[in-house]
Amino acid sequence: MPHKKNLTTTSPAVSVQFVERRIYLIRGHKVMIDVDLAELYGVPTKRLNEQVRRNQKRFPSDFMFQLTKEEAENLRSQFATSRSTHGGRRSLPYVFTEHGVAMLSSVLNSERAIEVNITIMRAFIKLRQILESNEELNRKFAAVITKLSTHDQYFKVVFDELRKLSEPPTQPRKQIGFKVDK
């Protein structure tokens, strides 16, 4: 919901990193906000939402939902955007899940919509892969910890040394520098 310049159809291709920065976790879903999508598609937010309303059957609640007033305020405070009394947005924003974004390409029938949609899908896939790799790392770490409990004698020394390194030094440090005798 921050103020953004519109991307036009003559803009260079949108990068996956650009899209990734516009994917948020709201209510446990990775979503994109209507304002960001409108910017990416090169259409006014009002027109994007108008097309969604005209095709409501294509957007069930697991594809798209409207933010609550509290969620919208939290988002506004994150980006320090204007309030509706100062010319800002007057309605609560809609957010679209990955499936909702995919459905948008069929509603916004243009070459730009197709291009942008492909980039957005790639960003969602990349985020999913990152999350899966983190889950795999967590599983491996948990397995190592489980194994350690049965082989404690081999790793006790390593853990003791790691613990010592993480604790603050117990001896006062020597002063470095020039001292003047009084």
C-alpha positions as CSV (number, residue, x, y, z in Angstrom):
1,M,0.0,0.0,0.0
2,P,3.0,2.3,-0.2
3,H,2.9,4.9,-2.9
4,K,4.4,3.4,-6.1
5,K,5.0,4.5,-9.6
6,N,2.9,2.6,-12.1
7,L,4.7,0.0,-14.2
8,T,3.6,0.5,-17.8
9,T,3.4,-2.0,-20.6
10,T,6.7,-0.5,-21.9
11,S,8.5,-1.3,-18.6
12,P,11.3,-3.9,-18.7
13,A,10.5,-7.4,-17.5
14,V,9.7,-7.7,-13.8
15,S,12.2,-9.6,-11.8
16,V,11.4,-12.5,-9.5
17,Q,13.2,-10.6,-6.7
18,F,11.0,-7.6,-7.2
19,V,7.9,-9.9,-6.9
20,E,9.3,-11.8,-3.9
21,R,9.5,-8.5,-1.9
22,R,5.7,-8.1,-2.5
23,I,4.7,-11.5,-1.1
24,Y,3.5,-11.3,2.5
25,L,2.4,-13.9,5.0
26,I,-1.1,-13.0,6.2
27,R,-3.4,-15.4,8.1
28,G,-0.9,-18.2,7.4
29,H,-1.1,-17.7,3.6
30,K,1.5,-16.3,1.2
31,V,-0.4,-13.5,-0.5
32,M,0.0,-10.5,-2.7
33,I,-1.9,-7.2,-2.2
34,D,-4.2,-5.8,-4.9
35,V,-2.2,-2.6,-5.1
36,D,1.0,-4.5,-5.8
37,L,-0.6,-6.7,-8.3
38,A,-2.2,-3.7,-10.1
39,E,1.2,-2.1,-10.3
40,L,2.8,-5.2,-11.7
41,Y,0.0,-5.7,-14.3
42,G,0.1,-2.0,-15.2
43,V,-3.6,-1.3,-14.4
44,P,-5.2,0.9,-11.8
45,T,-6.1,-1.0,-8.5
46,K,-9.7,0.1,-9.1
47,R,-9.8,-1.7,-12.5
48,L,-8.2,-4.8,-11.1
49,N,-10.7,-5.1,-8.3
50,E,-13.5,-4.3,-10.7
51,Q,-12.6,-7.3,-12.9
52,V,-12.4,-9.5,-9.8
53,R,-15.9,-8.4,-8.8
54,R,-17.2,-9.1,-12.3
55,N,-15.8,-12.6,-12.0
56,Q,-16.5,-13.4,-8.4
57,K,-17.1,-17.1,-9.0
58,R,-13.4,-17.5,-10.0
59,F,-12.2,-16.2,-6.7
60,P,-13.3,-18.3,-3.7
61,S,-12.1,-17.4,-0.2
62,D,-9.0,-19.6,-0.6
63,F,-8.0,-17.7,-3.7
64,M,-8.7,-14.2,-2.4
65,F,-9.9,-12.4,0.8
66,Q,-10.3,-8.9,2.0
67,L,-8.1,-7.7,4.9
68,T,-9.7,-6.6,8.2
69,K,-9.4,-3.0,9.3
70,E,-6.7,-4.1,11.8
71,E,-4.7,-6.0,9.2
72,A,-4.9,-3.1,6.9
73,E,-3.7,-0.7,9.6
74,N,-0.8,-3.0,10.5
75,L,0.2,-3.1,6.8
76,R,-0.2,0.7,6.5
77,S,2.0,1.3,9.6
78,Q,4.6,-1.0,8.1
79,F,4.9,1.2,5.0
80,A,3.9,4.5,6.6
81,T,1.4,5.3,3.9
82,S,-1.3,8.0,4.0
83,R,-4.6,7.6,5.7
84,S,-7.9,7.7,3.7
85,T,-8.6,11.2,5.1
86,H,-5.6,12.4,3.3
87,G,-6.4,11.2,-0.2
88,G,-5.3,7.6,0.4
89,R,-7.2,4.4,-0.1
90,R,-10.8,4.4,1.1
91,S,-11.6,0.6,1.0
92,L,-10.0,-2.4,2.6
93,P,-7.5,-4.1,0.4
94,Y,-7.9,-7.5,-1.1
95,V,-5.1,-10.0,-1.1
96,F,-4.6,-12.9,-3.5
97,T,-3.1,-16.3,-2.7
98,E,-1.0,-18.1,-5.3
99,H,-4.1,-19.6,-6.9
100,G,-5.9,-16.3,-6.9
101,V,-2.9,-14.7,-8.7
102,A,-3.1,-17.5,-11.3
103,M,-6.8,-16.9,-11.8
104,L,-6.1,-13.1,-12.3
105,S,-4.3,-13.9,-15.5
106,S,-7.5,-15.3,-17.0
107,V,-9.5,-12.2,-15.8
108,L,-6.9,-9.7,-17.0
109,N,-6.5,-10.9,-20.6
110,S,-3.4,-9.1,-21.9
111,E,0.2,-10.0,-22.9
112,R,1.5,-8.0,-19.9
113,A,-0.8,-10.1,-17.6
114,I,0.6,-13.3,-19.0
115,E,4.3,-12.2,-18.6
116,V,3.8,-10.9,-15.1
117,N,1.9,-13.9,-14.1
118,I,4.7,-16.2,-15.1
119,T,7.1,-14.2,-13.1
120,I,4.8,-14.2,-10.0
121,M,4.4,-18.0,-10.3
122,R,8.2,-18.4,-10.4
123,A,8.5,-16.2,-7.3
124,F,6.0,-18.4,-5.4
125,I,7.8,-21.5,-6.5
126,K,11.1,-20.1,-5.4
127,L,9.7,-19.2,-1.9
128,R,8.2,-22.7,-1.6
129,Q,11.6,-24.3,-2.4
130,I,13.3,-22.1,0.2
131,L,10.8,-23.1,2.8
132,E,11.1,-26.7,1.9
133,S,14.9,-26.6,2.2
134,N,14.6,-24.9,5.6
135,E,12.3,-27.7,6.7
136,E,14.8,-30.3,5.5
137,L,17.6,-28.6,7.4
138,N,15.5,-28.6,10.6
139,R,14.7,-32.3,10.1
140,K,18.4,-33.1,9.7
141,F,19.4,-31.0,12.7
142,A,16.7,-32.8,14.8
143,A,18.1,-36.1,13.6
144,V,21.6,-35.1,14.7
145,I,20.4,-34.0,18.1
146,T,18.5,-37.3,18.5
147,K,21.7,-39.3,17.6
148,L,23.7,-37.2,20.0
149,S,21.7,-38.3,23.0
150,T,22.9,-41.8,22.3
151,H,26.5,-40.9,21.6
152,D,27.0,-38.2,24.2
153,Q,30.5,-39.2,25.2
154,Y,31.9,-38.4,21.8
155,F,30.4,-34.9,21.6
156,K,30.5,-33.7,25.2
157,V,33.9,-32.0,24.7
158,V,32.7,-30.3,21.5
159,F,29.6,-28.9,23.2
160,D,31.6,-27.8,26.3
161,E,33.9,-25.8,24.1
162,L,31.1,-24.3,22.1
163,R,29.4,-23.3,25.3
164,K,32.6,-21.6,26.5
165,L,32.9,-19.7,23.3
166,S,29.3,-18.4,23.6
167,E,29.7,-17.2,27.2
168,P,31.1,-13.8,27.9
169,P,34.7,-13.7,29.1
170,T,35.0,-14.1,32.9
171,Q,38.4,-12.4,33.3
172,P,38.6,-8.6,32.9
173,R,40.4,-7.5,29.8
174,K,43.8,-5.7,29.9
175,Q,43.6,-2.1,29.0
176,I,45.1,-1.3,25.7
177,G,46.7,2.1,25.0
178,F,48.9,4.6,26.6
179,K,48.7,5.2,30.3
180,V,49.8,8.4,32.0
181,D,51.2,8.2,35.5
182,K,49.9,10.9,37.8
